[in-house]
Amino acid sequence: MNQEGYRDPTAEKAVQNAGRLTEHIWQPIKLIRSTLELVHLDLIEITVADRKSKRRYKWRKQQ
């Protein structure tokens, strides 16, 4: 909500995207999760560091 009490779709989308993993990070996580599924294991939490940008990405299974 903005100061007048109305929804602010631009800010809402920015906040939503800030917590979202990029595709080049999400693809390997999906691969790891599907591999673990074959042996009946769950991935609970992971931290990945991008070597190029030096940015760290964290993912945690929602409960």
All heavy atoms as TSV, in Angstrom:
chain	resi	resn	atom	element	x	y	z
A	1	MET	N	N	0.829	-1.176	0.000
A	1	MET	CA	C	0.000	0.000	0.000
A	1	MET	C	C	0.888	1.259	0.000
A	1	MET	O	O	1.894	1.311	0.675
A	1	MET	CB	C	-0.888	0.025	1.232
A	1	MET	CG	C	-1.800	-1.154	1.375
A	1	MET	SD	S	-3.207	-0.956	0.305
A	1	MET	CE	C	-4.229	-2.271	0.855
A	2	ASN	N	N	0.442	2.242	-0.737
A	2	ASN	CA	C	1.183	3.506	-0.735
A	2	ASN	C	C	0.675	4.397	0.393
A	2	ASN	O	O	-0.139	3.985	1.212
A	2	ASN	CB	C	1.095	4.195	-2.105
A	2	ASN	CG	C	-0.307	4.597	-2.472
A	2	ASN	OD1	O	-1.213	4.606	-1.642
A	2	ASN	ND2	N	-0.508	4.922	-3.727
A	3	GLN	N	N	1.136	5.639	0.435
A	3	GLN	CA	C	0.779	6.536	1.543
A	3	GLN	C	C	-0.707	6.853	1.590
A	3	GLN	O	O	-1.257	7.107	2.652
A	3	GLN	CB	C	1.589	7.827	1.445
A	3	GLN	CG	C	3.061	7.608	1.710
A	3	GLN	CD	C	3.868	8.873	1.520
A	3	GLN	OE1	O	3.432	9.805	0.863
A	3	GLN	NE2	N	5.065	8.898	2.085
A	4	GLU	N	N	-1.371	6.850	0.424
A	4	GLU	CA	C	-2.810	7.125	0.405
A	4	GLU	C	C	-3.640	5.892	0.714
A	4	GLU	O	O	-4.864	5.962	0.797
A	4	GLU	CB	C	-3.232	7.677	-0.970
A	4	GLU	CG	C	-2.731	9.076	-1.261
A	4	GLU	CD	C	-1.354	9.073	-1.887
A	4	GLU	OE1	O	-1.004	8.071	-2.543
A	4	GLU	OE2	O	-0.628	10.057	-1.721
A	5	GLY	N	N	-2.998	4.726	0.851
A	5	GLY	CA	C	-3.723	3.499	1.166
A	5	GLY	C	C	-4.071	2.656	-0.044
A	5	GLY	O	O	-4.730	1.628	0.086
A	6	TYR	N	N	-3.649	3.076	-1.239
A	6	TYR	CA	C	-3.910	2.301	-2.449
A	6	TYR	C	C	-2.791	1.296	-2.693
A	6	TYR	O	O	-1.655	1.511	-2.282
A	6	TYR	CB	C	-4.026	3.235	-3.664
A	6	TYR	CG	C	-5.190	4.184	-3.603
A	6	TYR	CD1	C	-4.990	5.520	-3.285
A	6	TYR	CD2	C	-6.484	3.739	-3.853
A	6	TYR	CE1	C	-6.048	6.404	-3.219
A	6	TYR	CE2	C	-7.549	4.612	-3.785
A	6	TYR	CZ	C	-7.334	5.938	-3.470
A	6	TYR	OH	O	-8.382	6.802	-3.410
A	7	ARG	N	N	-3.128	0.221	-3.396
A	7	ARG	CA	C	-2.107	-0.755	-3.772
A	7	ARG	C	C	-1.137	-0.120	-4.758
A	7	ARG	O	O	-1.528	0.637	-5.626
A	7	ARG	CB	C	-2.746	-1.976	-4.427
A	7	ARG	CG	C	-3.567	-2.791	-3.449
A	7	ARG	CD	C	-4.118	-4.030	-4.075
A	7	ARG	NE	N	-2.994	-4.882	-4.451
A	7	ARG	CZ	C	-3.040	-5.815	-5.389
A	7	ARG	NH1	N	-4.147	-6.021	-6.056
A	7	ARG	NH2	N	-1.991	-6.547	-5.670
A	8	ASP	N	N	0.136	-0.462	-4.618
A	8	ASP	CA	C	1.181	0.048	-5.499
A	8	ASP	C	C	1.751	-1.145	-6.259
A	8	ASP	O	O	2.650	-1.825	-5.770
A	8	ASP	CB	C	2.255	0.763	-4.691
A	8	ASP	CG	C	3.278	1.454	-5.575
A	8	ASP	OD1	O	3.250	1.257	-6.802
A	8	ASP	OD2	O	4.109	2.194	-5.022
A	9	PRO	N	N	1.229	-1.442	-7.461
A	9	PRO	CA	C	1.655	-2.645	-8.179
A	9	PRO	C	C	3.123	-2.633	-8.575
A	9	PRO	O	O	3.758	-3.685	-8.617
A	9	PRO	CB	C	0.754	-2.689	-9.409
A	9	PRO	CG	C	0.197	-1.315	-9.554
A	9	PRO	CD	C	0.215	-0.701	-8.192
A	10	THR	N	N	3.703	-1.470	-8.823
A	10	THR	CA	C	5.119	-1.405	-9.199
A	10	THR	C	C	6.001	-1.822	-8.028
A	10	THR	O	O	6.899	-2.654	-8.182
A	10	THR	CB	C	5.496	0.011	-9.667
A	10	THR	OG1	O	4.627	0.392	-10.733
A	10	THR	CG2	C	6.928	0.079	-10.115
A	11	ALA	N	N	5.746	-1.262	-6.872
A	11	ALA	CA	C	6.526	-1.613	-5.681
A	11	ALA	C	C	6.271	-3.066	-5.289
A	11	ALA	O	O	7.192	-3.771	-4.880
A	11	ALA	CB	C	6.174	-0.683	-4.533
A	12	GLU	N	N	5.030	-3.500	-5.418
A	12	GLU	CA	C	4.678	-4.881	-5.072
A	12	GLU	C	C	5.453	-5.868	-5.941
A	12	GLU	O	O	5.999	-6.849	-5.439
A	12	GLU	CB	C	3.170	-5.070	-5.270
A	12	GLU	CG	C	2.636	-6.385	-4.779
A	12	GLU	CD	C	1.118	-6.433	-4.907
A	12	GLU	OE1	O	0.444	-5.444	-4.569
A	12	GLU	OE2	O	0.618	-7.481	-5.362
A	13	LYS	N	N	5.530	-5.588	-7.244
A	13	LYS	CA	C	6.255	-6.469	-8.158
A	13	LYS	C	C	7.757	-6.446	-7.873
A	13	LYS	O	O	8.419	-7.476	-7.936
A	13	LYS	CB	C	5.985	-6.065	-9.599
A	13	LYS	CG	C	6.542	-7.041	-10.592
A	13	LYS	CD	C	6.029	-6.779	-11.981
A	13	LYS	CE	C	6.572	-7.855	-12.908
A	13	LYS	NZ	N	5.825	-7.970	-14.118
A	14	ALA	N	N	8.306	-5.282	-7.535
A	14	ALA	CA	C	9.732	-5.167	-7.221
A	14	ALA	C	C	10.091	-5.982	-5.986
A	14	ALA	O	O	11.109	-6.676	-5.964
A	14	ALA	CB	C	10.113	-3.708	-7.029
A	15	VAL	N	N	9.261	-5.913	-4.971
A	15	VAL	CA	C	9.512	-6.676	-3.748
A	15	VAL	C	C	9.403	-8.167	-4.035
A	15	VAL	O	O	10.217	-8.967	-3.564
A	15	VAL	CB	C	8.536	-6.250	-2.634
A	15	VAL	CG1	C	8.598	-7.205	-1.454
A	15	VAL	CG2	C	8.831	-4.832	-2.195
A	16	GLN	N	N	8.425	-8.556	-4.819
A	16	GLN	CA	C	8.243	-9.964	-5.158
A	16	GLN	C	C	9.445	-10.487	-5.944
A	16	GLN	O	O	9.943	-11.570	-5.669
A	16	GLN	CB	C	6.964	-10.149	-5.972
A	16	GLN	CG	C	6.661	-11.589	-6.317
A	16	GLN	CD	C	5.394	-11.697	-7.143
A	16	GLN	OE1	O	5.040	-10.787	-7.882
A	16	GLN	NE2	N	4.714	-12.809	-7.032
A	17	ASN	N	N	9.924	-9.718	-6.914
A	17	ASN	CA	C	11.051	-10.155	-7.731
A	17	ASN	C	C	12.364	-10.150	-6.961
A	17	ASN	O	O	13.282	-10.896	-7.303
A	17	ASN	CB	C	11.179	-9.292	-8.983
A	17	ASN	CG	C	10.102	-9.601	-9.992
A	17	ASN	OD1	O	9.522	-10.683	-9.979
A	17	ASN	ND2	N	9.835	-8.665	-10.866
A	18	ALA	N	N	12.486	-9.327	-5.950
A	18	ALA	CA	C	13.718	-9.272	-5.160
A	18	ALA	C	C	13.963	-10.588	-4.436
A	18	ALA	O	O	15.101	-10.990	-4.240
A	18	ALA	CB	C	13.650	-8.120	-4.169
A	19	GLY	N	N	12.910	-11.255	-4.060
A	19	GLY	CA	C	13.037	-12.526	-3.360
A	19	GLY	C	C	13.076	-13.724	-4.282
A	19	GLY	O	O	13.202	-14.855	-3.827
A	20	ARG	N	N	13.013	-13.510	-5.561
A	20	ARG	CA	C	12.955	-14.590	-6.540
A	20	ARG	C	C	14.347	-14.903	-7.068
A	20	ARG	O	O	15.138	-14.012	-7.335
A	20	ARG	CB	C	12.038	-14.154	-7.681
A	20	ARG	CG	C	11.894	-15.168	-8.770
A	20	ARG	CD	C	10.857	-14.742	-9.733
A	20	ARG	NE	N	9.600	-15.265	-9.212
A	20	ARG	CZ	C	8.431	-14.992	-9.704
A	20	ARG	NH1	N	8.316	-14.169	-10.706
A	20	ARG	NH2	N	7.351	-15.515	-9.196
A	21	LEU	N	N	14.640	-16.196	-7.220
A	21	LEU	CA	C	15.924	-16.603	-7.784
A	21	LEU	C	C	15.915	-16.437	-9.294
A	21	LEU	O	O	14.904	-16.666	-9.946
A	21	LEU	CB	C	16.211	-18.071	-7.455
A	21	LEU	CG	C	16.435	-18.402	-5.986
A	21	LEU	CD1	C	16.620	-19.900	-5.821
A	21	LEU	CD2	C	17.618	-17.667	-5.429
A	22	THR	N	N	17.057	-16.055	-9.850
A	22	THR	CA	C	17.157	-15.927	-11.304
A	22	THR	C	C	17.158	-17.308	-11.943
A	22	THR	O	O	17.443	-18.311	-11.292
A	22	THR	CB	C	18.440	-15.170	-11.697
A	22	THR	OG1	O	19.556	-15.903	-11.225
A	22	THR	CG2	C	18.450	-13.766	-11.134
A	23	GLU	N	N	16.851	-17.349	-13.220
A	23	GLU	CA	C	16.708	-18.624	-13.924
A	23	GLU	C	C	18.011	-19.423	-13.929
A	23	GLU	O	O	17.988	-20.641	-13.786
A	23	GLU	CB	C	16.233	-18.375	-15.356
A	23	GLU	CG	C	15.752	-19.609	-16.066
A	23	GLU	CD	C	14.526	-20.260	-15.435
A	23	GLU	OE1	O	13.724	-19.559	-14.802
A	23	GLU	OE2	O	14.384	-21.493	-15.577
A	24	HIS	N	N	19.158	-18.754	-14.083
A	24	HIS	CA	C	20.414	-19.507	-14.130
A	24	HIS	C	C	20.787	-20.102	-12.771
A	24	HIS	O	O	21.626	-20.989	-12.691
A	24	HIS	CB	C	21.556	-18.646	-14.701
A	24	HIS	CG	C	22.213	-17.715	-13.730
A	24	HIS	ND1	N	21.647	-16.511	-13.355
A	24	HIS	CD2	C	23.379	-17.808	-13.058
A	24	HIS	CE1	C	22.455	-15.913	-12.502
A	24	HIS	NE2	N	23.514	-16.667	-12.306
A	25	ILE	N	N	20.148	-19.646	-11.704
A	25	ILE	CA	C	20.340	-20.238	-10.381
A	25	ILE	C	C	19.254	-21.294	-10.125
A	25	ILE	O	O	19.515	-22.349	-9.561
A	25	ILE	CB	C	20.277	-19.157	-9.278
A	25	ILE	CG1	C	21.377	-18.121	-9.478
A	25	ILE	CG2	C	20.348	-19.761	-7.893
A	25	ILE	CD1	C	22.775	-18.653	-9.358
A	26	TRP	N	N	18.051	-21.025	-10.555
A	26	TRP	CA	C	16.919	-21.910	-10.286
A	26	TRP	C	C	17.032	-23.244	-11.028
A	26	TRP	O	O	16.665	-24.281	-10.492
A	26	TRP	CB	C	15.624	-21.194	-10.644
A	26	TRP	CG	C	14.396	-21.961	-10.306
A	26	TRP	CD1	C	13.408	-22.319	-11.154
A	26	TRP	CD2	C	14.009	-22.479	-9.027
A	26	TRP	NE1	N	12.444	-23.021	-10.479
A	26	TRP	CE2	C	12.786	-23.136	-9.176
A	26	TRP	CE3	C	14.601	-22.455	-7.772
A	26	TRP	CZ2	C	12.141	-23.760	-8.118
A	26	TRP	CZ3	C	13.950	-23.081	-6.719
A	26	TRP	CH2	C	12.733	-23.722	-6.903
A	27	GLN	N	N	17.556	-23.247	-12.248
A	27	GLN	CA	C	17.671	-24.484	-13.029
A	27	GLN	C	C	18.501	-25.561	-12.319
A	27	GLN	O	O	18.055	-26.704	-12.207
A	27	GLN	CB	C	18.235	-24.189	-14.425
A	27	GLN	CG	C	17.263	-23.515	-15.355
A	27	GLN	CD	C	16.060	-24.372	-15.676
A	27	GLN	OE1	O	16.151	-25.591	-15.747
A	27	GLN	NE2	N	14.923	-23.734	-15.839
A	28	PRO	N	N	19.711	-25.258	-11.830
A	28	PRO	CA	C	20.469	-26.296	-11.114
A	28	PRO	C	C	19.791	-26.757	-9.824
A	28	PRO	O	O	19.874	-27.930	-9.468
A	28	PRO	CB	C	21.809	-25.635	-10.793
A	28	PRO	CG	C	21.888	-24.435	-11.639
A	28	PRO	CD	C	20.509	-24.055	-12.023
A	29	ILE	N	N	19.109	-25.840	-9.136
A	29	ILE	CA	C	18.406	-26.240	-7.912
A	29	ILE	C	C	17.302	-27.237	-8.246
A	29	ILE	O	O	17.120	-28.238	-7.551
A	29	ILE	CB	C	17.857	-25.012	-7.164
A	29	ILE	CG1	C	19.024	-24.214	-6.581
A	29	ILE	CG2	C	16.885	-25.420	-6.059
A	29	ILE	CD1	C	18.623	-22.931	-5.915
A	30	LYS	N	N	16.564	-26.989	-9.338
A	30	LYS	CA	C	15.519	-27.933	-9.749
A	30	LYS	C	C	16.124	-29.289	-10.097
A	30	LYS	O	O	15.556	-30.327	-9.762
A	30	LYS	CB	C	14.730	-27.381	-10.938
A	30	LYS	CG	C	13.823	-26.241	-10.562
A	30	LYS	CD	C	12.787	-25.900	-11.610
A	30	LYS	CE	C	13.332	-25.659	-12.972
A	30	LYS	NZ	N	12.327	-25.149	-13.908
A	31	LEU	N	N	17.276	-29.281	-10.756
A	31	LEU	CA	C	17.945	-30.531	-11.115
A	31	LEU	C	C	18.374	-31.301	-9.867
A	31	LEU	O	O	18.159	-32.514	-9.772
A	31	LEU	CB	C	19.159	-30.234	-11.996
A	31	LEU	CG	C	19.994	-31.430	-12.429
A	31	LEU	CD1	C	19.172	-32.362	-13.303
A	31	LEU	CD2	C	21.230	-30.958	-13.172
A	32	ILE	N	N	18.943	-30.595	-8.908
A	32	ILE	CA	C	19.356	-31.238	-7.650
A	32	ILE	C	C	18.144	-31.790	-6.917
A	32	ILE	O	O	18.169	-32.925	-6.410
A	32	ILE	CB	C	20.126	-30.237	-6.765
A	32	ILE	CG1	C	21.467	-29.892	-7.414
A	32	ILE	CG2	C	20.329	-30.786	-5.362
A	32	ILE	CD1	C	22.154	-28.693	-6.799
A	33	ARG	N	N	17.077	-31.009	-6.860
A	33	ARG	CA	C	15.859	-31.466	-6.167
A	33	ARG	C	C	15.273	-32.709	-6.817
A	33	ARG	O	O	14.865	-33.652	-6.128
A	33	ARG	CB	C	14.807	-30.358	-6.144
A	33	ARG	CG	C	15.159	-29.244	-5.187
A	33	ARG	CD	C	14.194	-28.105	-5.254
A	33	ARG	NE	N	12.860	-28.533	-4.889
A	33	ARG	CZ	C	11.756	-27.841	-5.142
A	33	ARG	NH1	N	11.833	-26.672	-5.737
A	33	ARG	NH2	N	10.590	-28.288	-4.787
A	34	SER	N	N	15.238	-32.755	-8.146
A	34	SER	CA	C	14.685	-33.929	-8.823
A	34	SER	C	C	15.583	-35.145	-8.640
A	34	SER	O	O	15.095	-36.268	-8.518
A	34	SER	CB	C	14.440	-33.646	-10.304
A	34	SER	OG	O	15.643	-33.347	-10.958
A	35	THR	N	N	16.903	-34.935	-8.587
A	35	THR	CA	C	17.825	-36.046	-8.335
A	35	THR	C	C	17.632	-36.593	-6.921
A	35	THR	O	O	17.582	-37.806	-6.724
A	35	THR	CB	C	19.288	-35.590	-8.523
A	35	THR	OG1	O	19.446	-35.069	-9.841
A	35	THR	CG2	C	20.242	-36.738	-8.311
A	36	LEU	N	N	17.503	-35.712	-5.952
A	36	LEU	CA	C	17.279	-36.144	-4.573
A	36	LEU	C	C	15.939	-36.856	-4.424
A	36	LEU	O	O	15.802	-37.769	-3.608
A	36	LEU	CB	C	17.356	-34.954	-3.623
A	36	LEU	CG	C	18.745	-34.358	-3.424
A	36	LEU	CD1	C	18.653	-33.083	-2.600
A	36	LEU	CD2	C	19.678	-35.351	-2.775
A	37	GLU	N	N	14.957	-36.428	-5.196
A	37	GLU	CA	C	13.635	-37.062	-5.148
A	37	GLU	C	C	13.725	-38.548	-5.513
A	37	GLU	O	O	13.002	-39.373	-4.952
A	37	GLU	CB	C	12.686	-36.329	-6.097
A	37	GLU	CG	C	11.276	-36.843	-6.098
A	37	GLU	CD	C	10.543	-36.576	-4.792
A	37	GLU	OE1	O	10.843	-35.578	-4.122
A	37	GLU	OE2	O	9.673	-37.388	-4.438
A	38	LEU	N	N	14.624	-38.894	-6.416
A	38	LEU	CA	C	14.793	-40.294	-6.833
A	38	LEU	C	C	15.219	-41.194	-5.679
A	38	LEU	O	O	14.897	-42.384	-5.663
A	38	LEU	CB	C	15.820	-40.396	-7.968
A	38	LEU	CG	C	15.428	-39.757	-9.289
A	38	LEU	CD1	C	16.606	-39.794	-10.251
A	38	LEU	CD2	C	14.225	-40.463	-9.890
A	39	VAL	N	N	15.958	-40.651	-4.736
A	39	VAL	CA	C	16.425	-41.442	-3.591
A	39	VAL	C	C	15.684	-41.062	-2.305
A	39	VAL	O	O	16.148	-41.341	-1.206
A	39	VAL	CB	C	17.961	-41.312	-3.406
A	39	VAL	CG1	C	18.686	-41.982	-4.549
A	39	VAL	CG2	C	18.380	-39.869	-3.260
A	40	HIS	N	N	14.538	-40.390	-2.474
A	40	HIS	CA	C	13.637	-40.055	-1.365
A	40	HIS	C	C	14.289	-39.149	-0.323
A	40	HIS	O	O	14.164	-39.365	0.882
A	40	HIS	CB	C	13.089	-41.320	-0.711
A	40	HIS	CG	C	12.429	-42.241	-1.681
A	40	HIS	ND1	N	11.205	-41.968	-2.257
A	40	HIS	CD2	C	12.839	-43.407	-2.233
A	40	HIS	CE1	C	10.893	-42.933	-3.090
A	40	HIS	NE2	N	11.867	-43.817	-3.100
A	41	LEU	N	N	14.992	-38.116	-0.797
A	41	LEU	CA	C	15.576	-37.106	0.075
A	41	LEU	C	C	15.013	-35.744	-0.304
A	41	LEU	O	O	14.562	-35.544	-1.422
A	41	LEU	CB	C	17.108	-37.077	-0.065
A	41	LEU	CG	C	17.846	-38.340	0.363
A	41	LEU	CD1	C	19.317	-38.230	0.007
A	41	LEU	CD2	C	17.670	-38.585	1.855
A	42	ASP	N	N	15.028	-34.805	0.641
A	42	ASP	CA	C	14.545	-33.451	0.400
A	42	ASP	C	C	15.686	-32.453	0.544
A	42	ASP	O	O	16.545	-32.599	1.415
A	42	ASP	CB	C	13.455	-33.062	1.402
A	42	ASP	CG	C	12.145	-33.747	1.114
A	42	ASP	OD1	O	11.828	-33.946	-0.072
A	42	ASP	OD2	O	11.426	-34.060	2.084
A	43	LEU	N	N	15.665	-31.436	-0.290
A	43	LEU	CA	C	16.579	-30.310	-0.159
A	43	LEU	C	C	15.876	-29.270	0.694
A	43	LEU	O	O	14.807	-28.785	0.342
A	43	LEU	CB	C	16.914	-29.743	-1.544
A	43	LEU	CG	C	17.913	-28.607	-1.582
A	43	LEU	CD1	C	19.276	-29.090	-1.098
A	43	LEU	CD2	C	18.037	-28.060	-2.986
A	44	ILE	N	N	16.462	-28.920	1.817
A	44	ILE	CA	C	15.825	-28.011	2.768
A	44	ILE	C	C	16.308	-26.580	2.571
A	44	ILE	O	O	15.536	-25.642	2.540
A	44	ILE	CB	C	16.103	-28.453	4.229
A	44	ILE	CG1	C	15.652	-29.894	4.444
A	44	ILE	CG2	C	15.444	-27.510	5.219
A	44	ILE	CD1	C	14.179	-30.133	4.224
A	45	GLU	N	N	17.618	-26.416	2.427
A	45	GLU	CA	C	18.186	-25.076	2.346
A	45	GLU	C	C	19.472	-25.128	1.528
A	45	GLU	O	O	20.210	-26.095	1.581
A	45	GLU	CB	C	18.483	-24.569	3.753
A	45	GLU	CG	C	18.933	-23.146	3.828
A	45	GLU	CD	C	19.086	-22.696	5.272
A	45	GLU	OE1	O	19.904	-23.280	5.988
A	45	GLU	OE2	O	18.350	-21.786	5.662
A	46	ILE	N	N	19.729	-24.066	0.781
A	46	ILE	CA	C	20.941	-24.017	-0.032
A	46	ILE	C	C	21.383	-22.556	-0.177
A	46	ILE	O	O	20.554	-21.658	-0.233
A	46	ILE	CB	C	20.711	-24.666	-1.410
A	46	ILE	CG1	C	22.026	-24.861	-2.147
A	46	ILE	CG2	C	19.752	-23.873	-2.244
A	46	ILE	CD1	C	21.900	-25.772	-3.361
A	47	THR	N	N	22.690	-22.345	-0.212
A	47	THR	CA	C	23.269	-21.037	-0.504
A	47	THR	C	C	24.219	-21.221	-1.679
A	47	THR	O	O	25.079	-22.094	-1.650
A	47	THR	CB	C	24.036	-20.471	0.704
A	47	THR	OG1	O	23.138	-20.360	1.796
A	47	THR	CG2	C	24.621	-19.112	0.388
A	48	VAL	N	N	24.043	-20.395	-2.695
A	48	VAL	CA	C	24.856	-20.486	-3.903
A	48	VAL	C	C	25.509	-19.128	-4.141
A	48	VAL	O	O	24.858	-18.096	-4.024
A	48	VAL	CB	C	23.979	-20.857	-5.120
A	48	VAL	CG1	C	24.806	-20.940	-6.381
A	48	VAL	CG2	C	23.247	-22.163	-4.877
A	49	ALA	N	N	26.796	-19.131	-4.484
A	49	ALA	CA	C	27.510	-17.893	-4.791
A	49	ALA	C	C	27.819	-17.871	-6.286
A	49	ALA	O	O	28.379	-18.820	-6.827
A	49	ALA	CB	C	28.792	-17.804	-3.990
A	50	ASP	N	N	27.434	-16.801	-6.946
A	50	ASP	CA	C	27.727	-16.613	-8.366
A	50	ASP	C	C	29.169	-16.127	-8.486
A	50	ASP	O	O	29.519	-15.073	-7.966
A	50	ASP	CB	C	26.762	-15.593	-8.962
A	50	ASP	CG	C	26.873	-15.466	-10.461
A	50	ASP	OD1	O	27.946	-15.779	-11.022
A	50	ASP	OD2	O	25.887	-15.045	-11.084
A	51	ARG	N	N	30.010	-16.887	-9.140
A	51	ARG	CA	C	31.430	-16.542	-9.245
A	51	ARG	C	C	31.658	-15.257	-10.026
A	51	ARG	O	O	32.581	-14.509	-9.735
A	51	ARG	CB	C	32.194	-17.673	-9.927
A	51	ARG	CG	C	32.279	-18.915	-9.100
A	51	ARG	CD	C	33.038	-19.982	-9.840
A	51	ARG	NE	N	33.018	-21.233	-9.099
A	51	ARG	CZ	C	33.407	-22.376	-9.603
A	51	ARG	NH1	N	33.865	-22.447	-10.829
A	51	ARG	NH2	N	33.351	-23.464	-8.870
A	52	LYS	N	N	30.821	-15.013	-11.004
A	52	LYS	CA	C	31.009	-13.841	-11.855
A	52	LYS	C	C	30.588	-12.546	-11.153
A	52	LYS	O	O	31.345	-11.588	-11.100
A	52	LYS	CB	C	30.219	-14.026	-13.150
A	52	LYS	CG	C	30.590	-13.085	-14.242
A	52	LYS	CD	C	29.871	-13.480	-15.516
A	52	LYS	CE	C	30.433	-12.720	-16.696
A	52	LYS	NZ	N	29.792	-13.128	-17.934
A	53	SER	N	N	29.386	-12.537	-10.619
A	53	SER	CA	C	28.871	-11.311	-9.995
A	53	SER	C	C	29.166	-11.220	-8.497
A	53	SER	O	O	28.925	-10.184	-7.886
A	53	SER	CB	C	27.357	-11.218	-10.199
A	53	SER	OG	O	26.703	-12.207	-9.423
A	54	LYS	N	N	29.642	-12.320	-7.918
A	54	LYS	CA	C	29.934	-12.398	-6.476
A	54	LYS	C	C	28.687	-12.293	-5.604
A	54	LYS	O	O	28.765	-12.133	-4.403
A	54	LYS	CB	C	30.937	-11.316	-6.036
A	54	LYS	CG	C	32.205	-11.281	-6.833
A	54	LYS	CD	C	33.020	-12.511	-6.614
A	54	LYS	CE	C	34.368	-12.345	-7.319
A	54	LYS	NZ	N	34.938	-13.578	-7.724
A	55	ARG	N	N	27.520	-12.401	-6.216
A	55	ARG	CA	C	26.270	-12.325	-5.467
A	55	ARG	C	C	25.945	-13.687	-4.865
A	55	ARG	O	O	26.198	-14.718	-5.469
A	55	ARG	CB	C	25.144	-11.883	-6.391
A	55	ARG	CG	C	23.844	-11.717	-5.659
A	55	ARG	CD	C	22.785	-11.092	-6.501
A	55	ARG	NE	N	21.562	-11.048	-5.709
A	55	ARG	CZ	C	20.382	-10.782	-6.195
A	55	ARG	NH1	N	20.241	-10.505	-7.458
A	55	ARG	NH2	N	19.330	-10.768	-5.417
A	56	ARG	N	N	25.375	-13.675	-3.672
A	56	ARG	CA	C	24.967	-14.917	-3.013
A	56	ARG	C	C	23.445	-15.049	-3.084
A	56	ARG	O	O	22.727	-14.085	-2.882
A	56	ARG	CB	C	25.407	-14.940	-1.555
A	56	ARG	CG	C	26.896	-15.041	-1.411
A	56	ARG	CD	C	27.280	-15.151	0.060
A	56	ARG	NE	N	28.709	-15.278	0.179
A	56	ARG	CZ	C	29.344	-16.449	0.252
A	56	ARG	NH1	N	28.657	-17.563	0.238
A	56	ARG	NH2	N	30.647	-16.493	0.354
A	57	TYR	N	N	23.009	-16.263	-3.371
A	57	TYR	CA	C	21.582	-16.570	-3.448
A	57	TYR	C	C	21.273	-17.611	-2.392
A	57	TYR	O	O	21.989	-18.592	-2.247
A	57	TYR	CB	C	21.227	-17.140	-4.824
A	57	TYR	CG	C	21.480	-16.191	-5.962
A	57	TYR	CD1	C	22.709	-16.169	-6.616
A	57	TYR	CD2	C	20.493	-15.326	-6.402
A	57	TYR	CE1	C	22.942	-15.304	-7.675
A	57	TYR	CE2	C	20.717	-14.457	-7.455
A	57	TYR	CZ	C	21.950	-14.461	-8.083
A	57	TYR	OH	O	22.172	-13.611	-9.123
A	58	LYS	N	N	20.185	-17.383	-1.662
A	58	LYS	CA	C	19.757	-18.349	-0.657
A	58	LYS	C	C	18.370	-18.861	-1.026
A	58	LYS	O	O	17.516	-18.103	-1.460
A	58	LYS	CB	C	19.713	-17.715	0.730
A	58	LYS	CG	C	21.077	-17.376	1.256
A	58	LYS	CD	C	20.992	-16.857	2.660
A	58	LYS	CE	C	22.387	-16.538	3.156
A	58	LYS	NZ	N	22.376	-16.128	4.552
A	59	TRP	N	N	18.181	-20.150	-0.845
A	59	TRP	CA	C	16.891	-20.766	-1.085
A	59	TRP	C	C	16.564	-21.640	0.099
A	59	TRP	O	O	17.420	-22.342	0.629
A	59	TRP	CB	C	16.932	-21.608	-2.368
A	59	TRP	CG	C	15.654	-22.328	-2.631
A	59	TRP	CD1	C	14.571	-21.834	-3.289
A	59	TRP	CD2	C	15.321	-23.658	-2.244
A	59	TRP	NE1	N	13.570	-22.783	-3.321
A	59	TRP	CE2	C	14.024	-23.901	-2.687
A	59	TRP	CE3	C	15.998	-24.647	-1.555
A	59	TRP	CZ2	C	13.386	-25.124	-2.464
A	59	TRP	CZ3	C	15.353	-25.859	-1.338
A	59	TRP	CH2	C	14.079	-26.074	-1.800
A	60	ARG	N	N	15.347	-21.567	0.550
A	60	ARG	CA	C	14.900	-22.386	1.677
A	60	ARG	C	C	13.528	-22.950	1.337
A	60	ARG	O	O	12.653	-22.224	0.869
A	60	ARG	CB	C	14.820	-21.543	2.939
A	60	ARG	CG	C	14.444	-22.327	4.146
A	60	ARG	CD	C	14.407	-21.417	5.387
A	60	ARG	NE	N	14.155	-22.216	6.549
A	60	ARG	CZ	C	15.088	-22.627	7.384
A	60	ARG	NH1	N	16.331	-22.288	7.201
A	60	ARG	NH2	N	14.762	-23.364	8.419
A	61	LYS	N	N	13.349	-24.243	1.586
A	61	LYS	CA	C	12.076	-24.898	1.330
A	61	LYS	C	C	10.998	-24.277	2.201
A	61	LYS	O	O	11.167	-24.124	3.407
A	61	LYS	CB	C	12.179	-26.395	1.629
A	61	LYS	CG	C	10.916	-27.144	1.356
A	61	LYS	CD	C	11.100	-28.613	1.635
A	61	LYS	CE	C	9.833	-29.376	1.365
A	61	LYS	NZ	N	10.001	-30.807	1.653
A	62	GLN	N	N	9.902	-23.887	1.562
A	62	GLN	CA	C	8.781	-23.333	2.344
A	62	GLN	C	C	8.004	-24.461	2.975
A	62	GLN	O	O	7.742	-25.479	2.367
A	62	GLN	CB	C	7.887	-22.510	1.433
A	62	GLN	CG	C	8.607	-21.303	0.908
A	62	GLN	CD	C	7.648	-20.294	0.326
A	62	GLN	OE1	O	6.437	-20.461	0.397
A	62	GLN	NE2	N	8.200	-19.257	-0.236
A	63	GLN	N	N	7.644	-24.260	4.211
A	63	GLN	CA	C	6.988	-25.334	4.953
A	63	GLN	C	C	5.523	-25.153	5.044
A	63	GLN	O	O	4.907	-24.243	4.991
A	63	GLN	CB	C	7.600	-25.401	6.338
A	63	GLN	CG	C	9.088	-25.491	6.185
A	63	GLN	CD	C	9.762	-26.229	7.302
A	63	GLN	OE1	O	9.140	-26.796	8.155
A	63	GLN	NE2	N	11.055	-26.232	7.244
